[in-house]
Amino acid sequence: MKYIATFYSHFGAIRFKREAPEGVTNIELRPVPRDLSSSCGTSASFDASESFTFTEDPTEEIEQIVAVTEGSYKTIYESPNK
């Protein structure tokens, strides 16, 4: 399944790619889709299983993670600082 993560800073996106959570593959950094809000212009598109969960961000860099569904997004993680 395809997911997109947005970040508070470009450094956060780069760090996510370098220190990817377990089960995350095929990470590509790209501009944030217009339908998603972000504090910086970089997002990470990645693959993970449909059962992928993300409950805590130890780096506090991730704004949100969404699952890409048919023409829409489903939020699976949202920063408590958002």
C-alpha positions as CSV (number, residue, x, y, z in Angstrom):
1,M,0.0,0.0,0.0
2,K,1.2,3.5,-0.7
3,Y,1.6,6.1,2.0
4,I,2.6,9.8,2.2
5,A,4.3,11.5,5.2
6,T,4.5,15.3,5.6
7,F,7.0,17.0,7.8
8,Y,7.6,20.2,9.7
9,S,11.0,20.7,8.0
10,H,13.1,19.5,5.1
11,F,15.5,17.9,7.6
12,G,12.7,15.8,9.0
13,A,11.9,14.4,5.5
14,I,15.6,13.6,4.9
15,R,15.9,12.0,8.4
16,F,12.8,9.9,7.7
17,K,14.3,8.5,4.5
18,R,17.6,7.8,6.3
19,E,16.1,6.3,9.4
20,A,12.9,4.7,8.0
21,P,10.6,2.8,10.4
22,E,10.5,-1.0,10.1
23,G,8.5,-2.2,7.2
24,V,8.8,1.0,5.1
25,T,10.2,0.5,1.6
26,N,10.6,2.5,-1.6
27,I,10.9,5.9,0.0
28,E,10.8,8.8,-2.5
29,L,11.1,12.5,-1.4
30,R,8.8,14.7,-3.4
31,P,6.7,17.9,-3.2
32,V,3.7,17.8,-0.9
33,P,0.5,17.1,-2.8
34,R,-1.8,20.1,-3.0
35,D,-4.5,18.3,-1.1
36,L,-2.3,17.9,2.0
37,S,-1.1,20.7,4.2
38,S,2.5,20.9,5.3
39,S,4.9,23.3,7.1
40,C,7.6,22.5,4.5
41,G,7.3,21.6,0.8
42,T,8.8,18.1,1.0
43,S,6.9,14.8,1.6
44,A,7.9,11.2,1.6
45,S,6.0,8.7,-0.5
46,F,6.6,5.1,0.6
47,D,5.3,1.6,0.5
48,A,4.3,-0.5,3.5
49,S,1.8,-3.3,4.3
50,E,-1.9,-2.5,4.8
51,S,-1.4,-3.3,8.5
52,F,1.3,-0.6,8.8
53,T,0.8,1.5,12.0
54,F,2.6,4.5,13.3
55,T,1.8,5.6,16.9
56,E,4.7,7.7,18.0
57,D,7.3,10.0,16.4
58,P,10.4,10.0,18.5
59,T,11.9,12.8,16.3
60,E,8.8,15.0,16.4
61,E,9.4,15.9,12.8
62,I,6.4,14.2,11.2
63,E,3.3,16.3,10.7
64,Q,1.1,13.5,9.4
65,I,1.1,10.2,7.6
66,V,-1.8,9.3,5.2
67,A,-2.7,6.2,3.4
68,V,-3.3,6.8,-0.3
69,T,-6.7,5.3,-1.3
70,E,-8.7,5.5,-4.5
71,G,-8.5,9.3,-5.1
72,S,-8.3,10.3,-1.5
73,Y,-6.3,10.1,1.7
74,K,-6.9,8.5,5.0
75,T,-5.0,9.8,8.0
76,I,-3.2,7.1,10.0
77,Y,-1.0,9.4,12.1
78,E,-1.3,13.0,13.1
79,S,1.2,14.8,15.3
80,P,-0.2,16.0,18.6
81,N,1.6,19.3,17.9
82,K,-0.4,20.0,14.7
